[in-house]
Amino acid sequence: MNGSSAHESGGNDSDLRTAIAPLAALDSAALAEAMRTYCAALGQHRVTIDRLNVYPVPDGDTGTNMAMTLAAVTEELEASPTSRAEVCRAISHGALMGARGNSGVIVSQLLRGLVAALGPPVDAPEAERPGEASDSDARRVRPDAEETRGVVGVAWHDEPPIDAAMLAEALVAASSAADGAVMRPVEGTILSVARAAAHAAQRSAEELAASGDPADGSRRLTVVLESAKRAGQRALEATPQQLPVLADAGVVDAGAAGYLLLLDALLSVVDGRPMPAEVDLPAEVAAVIAHGIAGTNSDVSAPAAMESPRAQMHRDLPRDAGSGGADPVAAGFGGDRPDGDSHDAHDPSGTRYEVMFLLAAPDENIDGFKTAWDALGDSIVMVGGDGLWNCHIHTDDIGPVIEAGIEAGRPYRIQITDLHEQVADLEDRGAHTGAHAADSAHGAHRAETAAGARFKDHGGGSAQSARAAGRVEVECAVVAVSPAAGLDELLGALGVAEIVTGGQTMNPSTAELLVAVEAAPSQHVIVLPNNSNIVPVARQVDAHTRKNVEVVATTSVPAGLAAMIGYDPGADAAGNAASMNDAAAAVVAGEVTRAVRDTATSAGHVAAGQWIGLDDSGIAATGETAGAAAIALLAHLLQPTHEIVTLIEGARAPSSETDDIVSWLSQHWPGVEVERHVGGQDHYPYLFGIE
């Protein structure tokens, strides 16, 4: 085992108890302490867990999503709730509102199921409806139970202690809640590991109760949790036998590995043992992960700073007074494909997009909605009730998926992730720097940039705010999403009025796009998303403004640049949308990045650290250098009818390799004109647009 003997100590209350006695029961303070300990462990080990995430596509964010979810839980606990009901409610609400991605939603279900069994809220909170700001602190209800000092915190009369039997029951409830969130659960995932741990805890608690030995009382919690951890560890190691894709990749289930840290945290709080210094993995799996990290030639050892979960949870979304929806805490947040995997009986390998949103809809509409979604994708998870549902699906048809939600009710907080493209974003997990600094937790693939004004006016090369007074109105203005300063300048020079910072690792929210649209100097506005993840979000803007908004669904920056060739500031939005769509459709896009792990592709075997060239269908070329991969990609993409190649250099593009690319084009495609620009984008040293 990788982490069974290596440990680190932390300076918390649990250290003091190693010299005294293990806890016989948990109180509210100990429960809160366990959540903080779990959060710290996920933060420490998130990169390792991310590297385990390979099913069905390597989106590489399981550990980060789980860590973000627990960060939201600990932020809720910062309000210092005291009663058990308050602590449980804080955990439930934080997990609900802070759940990030597939694995984050599943761990939120586990935590919500756990605390519902330990101490359900004494009163239902006020509903948070779409368009209404939430204030969890104001909604918390303080019980009138008499307070008294407990083992390490506060206990209350009329509340049974969280002893071994109750905790075992709660682990079973947590497992059941997570299982119930997934339409077609698959074995070999976090679900099966949580179930194995829960059943072992339940058996252990029953055996201890039957023994009747009072001397065992002080250690029963420890014994039950140790039984759960051993069973969970065995189940984790068995996941490759249950899911062949894990065996093929040489890894275990990522979400399950993250879940076991919860049991470690509980044990640390109960008897004071130090937390593992490493994730407990079989030696052969640890070797695969270490090789993958080494192969990226990037510094992934230090966790990137996380944005405040409250800032992420409570973005400035467009407000619709009086819109419907039930309280998401009472209704329940949806589940996920744990650890980034699809828990579905279908083969999910062909689905490209993950779609998640909250849906305000009458409960009677949900059965029909589920039926509609069942025909559109897999890994379907819906959890909720009382008018509010959290929904998750993997699909190739984003539009019909969202339209089905609109037919059932009102979808909001929509997140779309291109699962096939995410593998490239693991090379650099740090946040953007300089003028494009994004409050990203990890370069998360679906992370929203912080709400606020990061829009620039590049008319005439000016960097002044796009909202500056005195600008001349045009018949139609353009808003574009750009991932880097150099690309801002290119787009601005072509006539874009408003720039919204965003891209593959920092998708802007509807609110940010709406701010830019309102700032644009026209009542007719074209939006260029320039990324496939952002297109569906951009299409939500028109419903929240009095302006006439058209989206030209550009899925790459080169396509956005080409679209601007068709832009006429004197034409209306509809006319511009037609001409700009035609211009964008004429572009063939390609990009070069680096593989983060070994994998098999249609282009052949790809090793971790190898450079890869991507087209619309996935990996199309490989190379030992970025330049070599770029040349191989161009050889794949170029056709005799092509006339122009736009080459956009990234922040780390070697100038000598760029020269080699230009020289190769001159030699092999002498009739093709090459336009060379410095974009400065991260992750991708080269972007290509071919017309």
C-alpha positions as CSV (number, residue, x, y, z in Angstrom):
1,M,0.0,0.0,0.0
2,N,1.1,3.5,-0.8
3,G,-0.1,5.4,2.2
4,S,-0.7,2.8,4.9
5,S,2.5,3.7,6.9
6,A,3.2,7.3,5.9
7,H,1.4,9.8,8.0
8,E,1.5,13.4,9.1
9,S,0.3,14.9,12.2
10,G,-1.9,18.0,12.5
11,G,-2.3,20.4,15.4
12,N,-6.0,19.9,16.2
13,D,-8.1,18.6,19.1
14,S,-7.8,15.0,17.9
15,D,-4.1,15.1,18.8
16,L,-4.9,15.7,22.4
17,R,-7.2,12.7,22.6
18,T,-4.5,10.2,21.6
19,A,-3.1,10.8,25.1
20,I,-6.6,10.6,26.8
21,A,-9.1,8.2,25.3
22,P,-11.0,7.7,22.0
23,L,-14.4,9.3,21.8
24,A,-17.3,7.1,22.7
25,A,-19.7,9.3,20.8
26,L,-19.5,12.3,18.4
27,D,-21.0,15.6,19.2
28,S,-21.6,18.6,17.0
29,A,-18.1,20.0,17.4
30,A,-16.5,16.6,16.6
31,L,-18.7,16.2,13.5
32,A,-17.7,19.7,12.3
33,E,-14.1,18.9,13.0
34,A,-14.3,15.8,10.9
35,M,-15.6,17.8,8.0
36,R,-12.8,20.3,8.2
37,T,-10.3,17.5,8.4
38,Y,-11.8,15.8,5.4
39,C,-11.7,19.1,3.5
40,A,-8.0,19.5,4.3
41,A,-7.2,16.0,3.2
42,L,-9.0,16.4,-0.1
43,G,-7.2,19.7,-0.7
44,Q,-3.9,18.0,0.0
45,H,-4.5,14.9,-2.2
46,R,-6.7,16.4,-4.9
47,V,-4.0,16.1,-7.6
48,T,-3.4,12.4,-6.9
49,I,-7.2,11.8,-7.0
50,D,-7.5,13.9,-10.2
51,R,-4.9,11.6,-11.9
52,L,-7.0,8.5,-11.1
53,N,-10.0,9.9,-13.0
54,V,-10.1,8.0,-16.3
55,Y,-13.7,6.8,-16.8
56,P,-15.3,7.2,-19.3
57,V,-13.1,10.1,-20.4
58,P,-10.2,11.6,-18.6
59,D,-11.7,14.8,-17.3
60,G,-9.1,14.9,-14.5
61,D,-11.0,16.9,-11.9
62,T,-12.5,14.4,-9.5
63,G,-10.2,15.4,-6.6
64,T,-10.6,19.0,-7.3
65,N,-14.4,18.8,-7.5
66,M,-14.6,16.9,-4.2
67,A,-12.2,19.4,-2.5
68,M,-14.3,22.3,-3.8
69,T,-17.5,20.7,-2.4
70,L,-15.9,20.3,1.0
71,A,-14.5,23.8,0.9
72,A,-18.1,25.0,0.6
73,V,-19.1,22.8,3.6
74,T,-16.3,24.2,5.8
75,E,-17.3,27.8,4.8
76,E,-20.8,27.1,6.0
77,L,-19.3,25.9,9.3
78,E,-17.4,29.1,9.7
79,A,-20.6,30.6,11.0
80,S,-19.9,28.6,14.1
81,P,-23.2,26.6,14.4
82,T,-23.6,25.1,17.8
83,S,-26.5,22.6,18.0
84,R,-26.3,19.3,16.1
85,A,-29.2,20.4,14.0
86,E,-27.3,23.5,13.0
87,V,-24.1,21.7,12.2
88,C,-25.9,19.1,10.2
89,R,-27.8,21.8,8.4
90,A,-24.6,23.7,7.6
91,I,-23.0,20.5,6.2
92,S,-26.1,19.7,4.1
93,H,-26.5,23.2,2.8
94,G,-22.8,23.7,2.1
95,A,-22.6,20.4,0.3
96,L,-25.7,21.1,-1.7
97,M,-24.8,24.6,-2.9
98,G,-21.1,23.9,-3.3
99,A,-21.2,20.7,-5.2
100,R,-18.9,20.8,-8.2
101,G,-19.0,18.5,-11.0
102,N,-19.9,14.8,-11.0
103,S,-17.9,13.7,-8.1
104,G,-18.8,16.7,-6.1
105,V,-22.5,16.1,-6.4
106,I,-22.1,12.4,-5.4
107,V,-20.1,13.3,-2.3
108,S,-22.7,16.0,-1.5
109,Q,-25.3,13.2,-1.6
110,L,-23.2,11.1,0.7
111,L,-22.8,13.9,3.2
112,R,-26.4,14.9,3.0
113,G,-27.6,11.3,3.6
114,L,-25.1,11.1,6.5
115,V,-26.2,14.2,8.3
116,A,-29.9,13.5,7.6
117,A,-29.6,10.4,9.6
118,L,-27.4,12.0,12.3
119,G,-29.5,15.1,13.0
120,P,-32.0,16.3,10.4
121,P,-32.8,20.0,10.5
122,V,-35.5,20.9,13.0
123,D,-37.2,23.3,10.6
124,A,-37.2,23.7,6.8
125,P,-35.4,26.7,5.5
126,E,-36.8,29.4,3.3
127,A,-36.7,28.5,-0.4
128,E,-33.9,29.7,-2.6
129,R,-35.5,30.2,-5.9
130,P,-33.9,30.9,-9.2
131,G,-32.9,34.5,-9.3
132,E,-33.0,35.0,-5.5
133,A,-29.8,35.5,-3.5
134,S,-29.3,32.9,-0.8
135,D,-28.2,33.7,2.7
136,S,-27.7,30.5,4.6
137,D,-26.7,32.2,7.8
138,A,-30.0,34.1,7.9
139,R,-32.0,31.0,7.2
140,R,-30.5,28.8,9.9
141,V,-32.9,27.9,12.7
142,R,-31.4,27.7,16.2
143,P,-33.1,25.0,18.2
144,D,-34.4,25.7,21.6
145,A,-32.8,22.6,23.1
146,E,-30.9,23.2,26.3
147,E,-27.1,23.4,25.7
148,T,-24.6,21.5,27.8
149,R,-20.9,20.6,27.5
150,G,-20.2,17.3,25.8
151,V,-17.1,15.3,25.2
152,V,-15.2,17.9,23.0
153,G,-17.9,20.3,22.2
154,V,-21.6,20.9,22.9
155,A,-24.3,18.3,23.4
156,W,-28.0,18.7,23.9
157,H,-30.7,17.0,26.0
158,D,-33.2,14.9,24.1
159,E,-30.6,14.3,21.3
160,P,-29.2,10.7,21.3
161,P,-25.4,10.6,21.1
162,I,-23.8,9.8,17.8
163,D,-22.5,6.5,19.0
164,A,-21.2,3.5,17.0
165,A,-24.6,2.2,16.2
166,M,-26.0,5.6,15.0
167,L,-22.9,6.4,12.9
168,A,-23.1,3.0,11.3
169,E,-26.8,3.6,10.4
170,A,-25.8,7.0,9.1
171,L,-23.2,5.5,6.8
172,V,-25.8,3.1,5.4
173,A,-28.2,6.1,4.9
174,A,-25.4,8.0,3.1
175,S,-24.8,5.1,0.8
176,S,-28.5,4.7,0.1
177,A,-28.9,8.4,-0.7
178,A,-26.0,8.2,-3.2
179,D,-27.3,5.0,-4.8
180,G,-30.8,6.6,-5.1
181,A,-29.4,9.6,-7.0
182,V,-28.2,7.5,-10.0
183,M,-30.6,6.1,-12.5
184,R,-28.5,3.1,-13.4
185,P,-25.7,2.6,-10.9
186,V,-22.6,0.7,-12.0
187,E,-20.4,-1.4,-9.7
188,G,-16.7,-0.5,-9.3
189,T,-17.3,3.1,-8.4
190,I,-17.6,5.3,-5.3
191,L,-21.1,3.9,-4.9
192,S,-20.0,0.3,-4.4
193,V,-17.1,1.4,-2.1
194,A,-19.4,3.5,0.1
195,R,-21.9,0.6,0.2
196,A,-19.2,-1.9,1.2
197,A,-17.9,0.4,3.9
198,A,-21.4,1.1,5.3
199,H,-22.4,-2.5,5.5
200,A,-19.2,-3.4,7.2
201,A,-19.8,-0.7,9.8
202,Q,-23.3,-1.9,10.3
203,R,-22.2,-5.5,10.8
204,S,-19.5,-4.4,13.2
205,A,-21.9,-2.3,15.3
206,E,-24.3,-5.2,15.5
207,E,-21.6,-7.5,16.6
208,L,-20.4,-5.1,19.3
209,A,-23.9,-4.6,20.6
210,A,-24.5,-8.3,20.7
211,S,-21.3,-8.9,22.7
212,G,-22.6,-6.8,25.6
213,D,-19.1,-6.1,26.9
214,P,-19.3,-2.6,28.6
215,A,-15.5,-2.4,28.4
216,D,-15.8,-2.1,24.6
217,G,-17.9,1.1,24.9
218,S,-15.1,3.6,24.6
219,R,-13.6,2.0,21.5
220,R,-16.8,1.0,19.7
221,L,-16.7,4.1,17.4
222,T,-13.1,3.3,16.5
223,V,-13.8,-0.3,15.9
224,V,-16.8,0.4,13.7
225,L,-14.9,3.0,11.6
226,E,-11.9,0.7,11.3
227,S,-14.2,-2.0,9.9
228,A,-15.7,0.4,7.5
229,K,-12.2,1.6,6.3
230,R,-10.9,-1.9,5.8
231,A,-13.9,-3.0,3.8
232,G,-13.9,0.2,1.8
233,Q,-10.2,-0.2,1.0
234,R,-10.8,-3.8,-0.2
235,A,-13.6,-2.6,-2.3
236,L,-11.5,0.2,-3.8
237,E,-8.8,-2.3,-4.7
238,A,-11.5,-4.4,-6.4
239,T,-12.8,-1.6,-8.6
240,P,-10.5,-2.5,-11.6
241,Q,-12.0,-6.0,-11.6
242,Q,-15.5,-4.5,-11.8
243,L,-14.7,-1.9,-14.4
244,P,-12.4,-3.0,-17.2
245,V,-11.6,0.6,-18.2
246,L,-10.0,1.0,-14.8
247,A,-8.0,-2.1,-15.3
248,D,-6.9,-1.0,-18.7
249,A,-5.7,2.3,-17.3
250,G,-4.0,0.6,-14.3
251,V,-5.9,2.7,-11.8
252,V,-8.6,2.4,-9.2
253,D,-11.8,4.5,-8.9
254,A,-10.9,8.1,-8.2
255,G,-14.1,9.1,-6.4
256,A,-13.9,6.0,-4.2
257,A,-10.4,6.9,-3.2
258,G,-11.6,10.4,-2.2
259,Y,-14.5,9.0,-0.2
260,L,-12.2,6.8,1.9
261,L,-10.5,10.0,3.2
262,L,-13.8,10.8,4.9
263,L,-13.4,7.6,7.0
264,D,-9.8,8.6,7.7
265,A,-11.0,12.0,8.9
266,L,-13.6,10.4,11.2
267,L,-11.0,8.1,12.7
268,S,-8.6,11.0,13.2
269,V,-11.3,12.9,15.1
270,V,-12.4,9.9,17.1
271,D,-9.1,8.6,18.4
272,G,-6.5,11.2,17.4
273,R,-4.6,9.3,14.8
274,P,-2.8,11.3,12.1
275,M,-4.3,11.6,8.7
276,P,-2.5,9.7,5.9
277,A,0.2,11.6,4.2
278,E,-0.6,9.9,0.9
279,V,-3.7,8.4,-0.6
280,D,-3.8,4.7,0.2
281,L,-3.3,3.1,-3.2
282,P,-1.9,-0.3,-4.4
283,A,1.8,0.1,-5.2
284,E,1.2,-0.6,-8.9
285,V,-1.5,2.1,-9.1
286,A,0.7,4.6,-7.3
287,A,3.4,3.9,-9.8
288,V,1.0,4.7,-12.7
289,I,-0.1,7.9,-11.1
290,A,3.5,9.0,-10.4
291,H,4.5,8.3,-14.0
292,G,1.6,10.3,-15.3
293,I,2.5,13.3,-13.2
294,A,6.1,13.1,-14.1
295,G,5.3,12.8,-17.8
296,T,3.4,16.1,-17.8
297,N,6.6,18.1,-17.0
298,S,4.4,20.4,-15.0
299,D,4.4,21.4,-11.3
300,V,1.3,19.7,-9.9
301,S,2.6,19.2,-6.4
302,A,1.3,22.3,-4.8
303,P,-2.5,22.9,-4.7
304,A,-3.6,26.0,-6.4
305,A,-5.4,28.6,-4.3
306,M,-9.2,28.1,-4.2
307,E,-11.7,30.8,-4.8
308,S,-14.1,31.4,-2.0
309,P,-16.9,28.8,-2.3
310,R,-19.4,31.4,-1.3
311,A,-18.3,33.6,-4.1
312,Q,-18.7,30.7,-6.5
313,M,-22.0,29.6,-5.1
314,H,-23.7,33.0,-5.1
315,R,-22.8,34.5,-8.5
316,D,-24.6,37.6,-9.7
317,L,-27.2,35.8,-11.9
318,P,-30.0,37.6,-13.6
319,R,-32.8,38.2,-11.1
320,D,-36.4,37.3,-11.9
321,A,-38.6,38.4,-9.1
322,G,-41.2,35.9,-8.1
323,S,-39.8,33.0,-10.1
324,G,-40.7,29.6,-8.8
325,G,-38.7,26.8,-7.3
326,A,-38.3,25.0,-4.0
327,D,-35.5,25.2,-1.5
328,P,-32.6,23.1,-2.8
329,V,-31.6,22.1,0.7
330,A,-35.0,20.4,1.3
331,A,-35.3,19.1,-2.2
332,G,-31.8,17.6,-2.5
333,F,-28.9,18.2,-4.9
334,G,-28.5,15.7,-7.7
335,G,-26.0,13.0,-8.1
336,D,-23.2,12.4,-10.6
337,R,-21.1,9.9,-12.4
338,P,-18.9,9.4,-9.4
339,D,-15.2,10.2,-9.9
340,G,-16.0,11.4,-13.3
341,D,-17.3,8.0,-14.4
342,S,-20.6,7.1,-16.0
343,H,-22.8,5.0,-13.7
344,D,-24.8,3.7,-16.5
345,A,-25.5,0.4,-18.0
346,H,-24.9,1.9,-21.5
347,D,-21.5,2.2,-23.0
348,P,-20.8,6.0,-22.4
349,S,-17.6,6.2,-24.3
350,G,-19.2,8.0,-27.2
351,T,-20.8,10.8,-25.3
352,R,-18.9,14.0,-25.4
353,Y,-20.6,16.6,-23.2
354,E,-21.6,16.7,-19.5
355,V,-24.7,18.9,-18.8
356,M,-25.7,19.9,-15.3
357,F,-28.3,22.4,-14.1
358,L,-30.8,23.1,-11.4
359,L,-34.4,22.8,-12.6
360,A,-37.3,24.6,-11.1
361,A,-40.3,22.4,-12.1
362,P,-43.4,20.8,-10.7
363,D,-42.7,17.4,-9.4
364,E,-45.3,15.9,-11.6
365,N,-43.3,16.9,-14.7
366,I,-40.2,15.0,-13.7
367,D,-41.2,11.5,-14.9
368,G,-41.7,12.9,-18.4
369,F,-38.5,14.8,-18.2
370,K,-36.6,11.7,-17.2
371,T,-38.1,9.8,-20.1
372,A,-37.0,12.6,-22.5
373,W,-33.5,12.6,-21.1
374,D,-33.3,8.8,-21.2
375,A,-33.4,9.0,-25.0
376,L,-30.7,11.7,-25.2
377,G,-27.8,10.3,-23.2
378,D,-26.5,8.3,-20.2
379,S,-25.1,8.9,-16.7
380,I,-28.4,10.5,-15.9
381,V,-28.9,11.7,-12.3
382,M,-31.8,13.6,-10.9
383,V,-32.3,14.4,-7.3
384,G,-34.7,16.8,-5.6
385,G,-38.4,17.4,-5.0
386,D,-40.8,20.1,-3.9
387,G,-40.2,22.0,-7.1
388,L,-36.4,22.0,-7.4
389,W,-34.2,19.3,-9.0
390,N,-30.6,19.0,-9.7
391,C,-30.0,17.2,-13.1
392,H,-27.0,15.7,-14.7
393,I,-26.5,13.9,-18.0
394,H,-23.8,12.9,-20.5
395,T,-24.9,13.5,-24.0
396,D,-23.9,14.4,-27.6
397,D,-27.0,16.6,-28.0
398,I,-26.7,19.6,-25.8
399,G,-29.6,21.6,-27.4
400,P,-32.3,18.9,-26.9
401,V,-31.1,18.2,-23.4
402,I,-31.6,21.8,-22.4
403,E,-34.8,22.1,-24.4
404,A,-36.3,19.2,-22.5
405,G,-35.5,21.0,-19.3
406,I,-37.3,24.1,-20.6
407,E,-40.3,22.0,-21.5
408,A,-40.4,20.6,-17.9
409,G,-39.8,23.9,-16.1
410,R,-37.0,26.4,-15.8
411,P,-33.3,25.3,-15.9
412,Y,-30.7,27.6,-14.4
413,R,-27.1,27.5,-13.3
414,I,-26.4,25.5,-16.5
415,Q,-23.0,24.0,-16.8
416,I,-21.7,22.3,-19.9
417,T,-18.4,20.5,-20.1
418,D,-16.6,19.1,-23.1
419,L,-15.3,15.8,-21.6
420,H,-13.1,15.0,-24.5
421,E,-11.1,18.2,-24.4
422,Q,-10.5,18.4,-20.7
423,V,-7.5,16.1,-20.7
424,A,-5.4,18.8,-22.2
425,D,-6.2,21.3,-19.4
426,L,-4.4,19.3,-16.7
427,E,-0.9,20.4,-17.8
428,D,-1.2,23.7,-16.1
429,R,-3.4,23.6,-13.0
430,G,-2.6,27.1,-11.9
431,A,-4.9,30.1,-12.3
432,H,-4.5,32.6,-15.1
433,T,-2.0,35.4,-14.3
434,G,-1.8,39.1,-15.0
435,A,-4.7,40.9,-16.6
436,H,-6.4,37.6,-17.1
437,A,-6.2,36.3,-13.5
438,A,-9.2,34.1,-12.9
439,D,-10.3,33.1,-9.5
440,S,-10.1,29.5,-10.5
441,A,-9.8,26.7,-7.9
442,H,-7.7,24.5,-10.0
443,G,-8.1,25.4,-13.6
444,A,-11.3,23.4,-13.2
445,H,-12.7,22.4,-16.6
446,R,-16.2,23.7,-15.8
447,A,-15.2,26.5,-13.3
448,E,-17.0,29.8,-13.7
449,T,-14.9,32.9,-13.6
450,A,-15.6,35.3,-10.7
451,A,-18.5,37.6,-11.4
452,G,-17.4,41.1,-12.0
453,A,-16.1,43.5,-14.6
454,R,-13.3,41.9,-16.7
455,F,-14.4,43.4,-20.0
456,K,-12.2,45.5,-22.2
457,D,-12.8,47.9,-25.1
458,H,-10.2,47.3,-27.7
459,G,-11.6,49.8,-30.2
460,G,-8.6,51.7,-31.6
461,G,-6.3,49.7,-29.3
462,S,-7.7,51.3,-26.2
463,A,-7.9,49.3,-23.0
464,Q,-10.4,51.5,-21.3
465,S,-13.6,50.0,-19.9
466,A,-16.2,49.1,-22.5
467,R,-18.7,50.9,-20.4
468,A,-17.0,54.2,-20.8
469,A,-19.4,57.0,-21.7
470,G,-19.3,58.8,-25.0
471,R,-18.8,55.8,-27.3
472,V,-20.5,56.0,-30.6
473,E,-23.4,53.6,-30.9
474,V,-23.4,51.2,-33.8
475,E,-26.3,49.3,-35.3
476,C,-24.9,46.1,-34.1
477,A,-22.0,45.4,-31.6
478,V,-20.1,42.2,-30.9
479,V,-19.3,40.6,-27.6
480,A,-16.6,37.9,-27.7
481,V,-15.0,35.5,-25.2
482,S,-11.2,35.4,-25.1
483,P,-8.8,33.4,-23.0
484,A,-5.7,35.6,-23.4
485,A,-4.6,39.2,-23.8
486,G,-3.0,38.7,-27.2
487,L,-6.3,37.3,-28.5
488,D,-8.1,40.3,-26.9
489,E,-6.0,42.6,-29.2
490,L,-6.8,40.5,-32.3
491,L,-10.5,40.5,-31.6
492,G,-10.5,44.1,-30.7
493,A,-8.7,45.1,-33.9
494,L,-11.4,43.3,-35.9
495,G,-14.2,45.3,-34.2
496,V,-15.2,43.4,-31.1
497,A,-16.7,45.9,-28.6
498,E,-16.7,43.9,-25.4
499,I,-14.3,41.2,-24.3
500,V,-15.2,38.6,-21.6
501,T,-12.3,36.7,-20.2
502,G,-12.9,33.0,-20.4
503,G,-12.2,29.8,-22.2
504,Q,-11.7,26.1,-21.7
505,T,-10.5,26.3,-18.0
506,M,-12.7,29.3,-17.0
507,N,-16.1,29.3,-18.7
508,P,-17.8,32.6,-18.0
509,S,-21.3,32.7,-16.5
510,T,-24.4,33.9,-18.1
511,A,-24.2,36.9,-15.7
512,E,-20.8,37.9,-17.1
513,L,-22.0,37.6,-20.6
514,L,-25.1,39.6,-19.8
515,V,-23.0,42.4,-18.2
516,A,-21.0,42.6,-21.4
517,V,-24.1,42.6,-23.6
518,E,-25.6,45.4,-21.6
519,A,-22.4,47.4,-21.9
520,A,-22.2,47.0,-25.6
521,P,-22.9,50.2,-27.5
522,S,-25.9,48.9,-29.4
523,Q,-29.4,47.5,-29.0
524,H,-28.4,44.6,-31.3
525,V,-25.6,42.4,-30.1
526,I,-23.7,39.4,-31.5
527,V,-22.1,37.0,-29.0
528,L,-19.1,34.9,-30.0
529,P,-18.6,32.2,-27.4
530,N,-15.4,30.9,-29.0
531,N,-15.6,27.6,-27.0
532,S,-18.1,24.8,-27.3
533,N,-18.7,24.8,-23.5
534,I,-19.8,28.4,-23.6
535,V,-22.2,28.2,-26.5
536,P,-25.2,27.0,-24.5
537,V,-24.6,29.5,-21.7
538,A,-24.4,32.3,-24.3
539,R,-27.8,31.3,-25.6
540,Q,-29.3,32.0,-22.3
541,V,-28.5,35.7,-22.4
542,D,-31.2,36.8,-24.8
543,A,-33.9,35.8,-22.3
544,H,-32.5,38.2,-19.7
545,T,-32.1,41.5,-21.6
546,R,-34.2,43.8,-23.6
547,K,-31.6,43.9,-26.3
548,N,-31.7,41.8,-29.4
549,V,-29.0,39.1,-28.9
550,E,-27.9,36.6,-31.5
551,V,-25.3,33.9,-30.8
552,V,-22.9,32.9,-33.5
553,A,-21.9,29.5,-32.2
554,T,-18.1,29.7,-32.6
555,T,-16.4,26.8,-30.9
556,S,-12.8,28.1,-31.2
557,V,-10.9,31.4,-31.2
558,P,-9.9,30.9,-34.9
559,A,-13.5,30.5,-35.8
560,G,-14.3,33.7,-33.8
561,L,-11.6,35.6,-35.7
562,A,-13.0,34.3,-39.0
563,A,-16.5,35.2,-38.0
564,M,-15.4,38.8,-37.6
565,I,-14.6,39.0,-41.3
566,G,-18.4,38.8,-41.9
567,Y,-19.2,41.5,-39.4
568,D,-20.8,44.7,-40.5
569,P,-21.4,47.3,-37.7
570,G,-24.1,48.9,-39.9
571,A,-26.2,45.8,-40.3
572,D,-28.7,44.4,-37.7
573,A,-28.1,41.4,-35.5
574,A,-30.0,38.9,-37.8
575,G,-28.0,40.0,-40.9
576,N,-24.7,39.9,-39.1
577,A,-25.5,36.5,-37.6
578,A,-26.1,35.0,-41.0
579,S,-22.9,36.4,-42.6
580,M,-20.7,35.7,-39.5
581,N,-22.0,32.1,-39.3
582,D,-21.1,31.6,-42.9
583,A,-17.6,33.0,-42.3
584,A,-17.1,30.9,-39.2
585,A,-18.3,27.7,-40.9
586,A,-15.5,28.0,-43.5
587,V,-12.9,27.5,-40.8
588,V,-11.2,24.2,-39.9
589,A,-9.8,24.5,-36.4
590,G,-7.0,22.6,-34.8
591,E,-5.0,22.9,-31.6
592,V,-1.9,21.5,-30.0
593,T,-1.4,20.5,-26.3
594,R,0.2,17.9,-24.2
595,A,-1.1,14.5,-23.0
596,V,-1.3,14.1,-19.2
597,R,-1.3,10.3,-19.2
598,D,-0.9,7.2,-21.4
599,T,-3.9,6.5,-23.6
600,A,-4.9,4.7,-26.8
601,T,-6.3,6.8,-29.6
602,S,-7.2,6.5,-33.3
603,A,-3.9,8.2,-33.9
604,G,-2.0,5.4,-32.1
605,H,-0.7,5.1,-28.6
606,V,-0.1,8.3,-26.7
607,A,2.3,8.5,-23.8
608,A,2.1,10.9,-20.9
609,G,3.9,14.1,-21.8
610,Q,3.7,13.5,-25.5
611,W,2.4,16.4,-27.6
612,I,-0.9,15.9,-29.4
613,G,-2.8,17.6,-32.1
614,L,-6.6,17.9,-31.8
615,D,-9.3,18.5,-34.4
616,D,-13.1,18.4,-34.0
617,S,-13.1,14.7,-33.5
618,G,-10.4,14.4,-30.9
619,I,-6.7,13.4,-31.1
620,A,-5.6,13.4,-34.7
621,A,-1.8,13.7,-34.5
622,T,1.1,13.2,-32.1
623,G,4.6,14.5,-31.9
624,E,7.7,14.5,-29.6
625,T,7.6,18.3,-29.7
626,A,4.9,20.9,-29.9
627,G,6.1,21.8,-33.3
628,A,6.2,18.2,-34.6
629,A,2.7,17.6,-33.4
630,A,1.6,20.9,-35.1
631,I,3.1,19.8,-38.4
632,A,1.5,16.4,-38.2
633,L,-1.9,18.0,-37.4
634,L,-1.6,20.4,-40.3
635,A,-0.7,17.6,-42.6
636,H,-3.9,15.9,-41.4
637,L,-6.1,19.0,-41.8
638,L,-4.9,20.8,-44.9
639,Q,-6.8,20.2,-48.2
640,P,-6.0,21.5,-51.7
641,T,-8.9,24.0,-51.5
642,H,-7.4,25.7,-48.4
643,E,-5.9,29.2,-48.9
644,I,-5.1,30.6,-45.5
645,V,-3.6,29.2,-42.3
646,T,-4.0,31.4,-39.2
647,L,-1.3,30.4,-36.6
648,I,-1.8,31.7,-33.1
649,E,1.1,31.2,-30.8
650,G,0.5,30.4,-27.1
651,A,2.3,31.6,-24.0
652,R,4.9,28.8,-24.2
653,A,5.3,28.3,-27.9
654,P,9.0,27.9,-28.7
655,S,9.9,30.4,-31.4
656,S,12.3,28.0,-33.1
657,E,9.5,25.4,-33.4
658,T,7.1,28.1,-34.7
659,D,9.7,28.9,-37.4
660,D,9.8,25.2,-38.3
661,I,6.1,25.1,-38.7
662,V,6.1,28.2,-41.0
663,S,9.0,26.7,-43.0
664,W,7.1,23.4,-43.4
665,L,4.1,25.2,-44.7
666,S,6.1,27.2,-47.1
667,Q,7.8,24.0,-48.5
668,H,4.8,21.7,-48.6
669,W,1.9,24.2,-49.1
670,P,3.5,27.1,-51.0
671,G,0.1,28.4,-52.2
672,V,-1.2,28.8,-48.7
673,E,-0.9,32.2,-47.0
674,V,0.2,32.0,-43.4
675,E,-1.0,34.6,-40.9
676,R,1.1,34.4,-37.7
677,H,-0.2,36.0,-34.4
678,V,0.8,35.9,-30.7
679,G,-2.2,35.0,-28.6
680,G,-0.5,34.2,-25.3
681,Q,-3.1,31.5,-24.4
682,D,-2.2,28.9,-21.8
683,H,-2.3,25.1,-22.3
684,Y,-2.2,25.3,-26.1
685,P,1.1,26.5,-27.7
686,Y,-0.6,26.5,-31.1
687,L,-4.1,27.2,-32.3
688,F,-4.8,26.9,-36.1
689,G,-7.6,28.3,-38.2
690,I,-7.6,27.0,-41.8
691,E,-9.8,28.7,-44.4
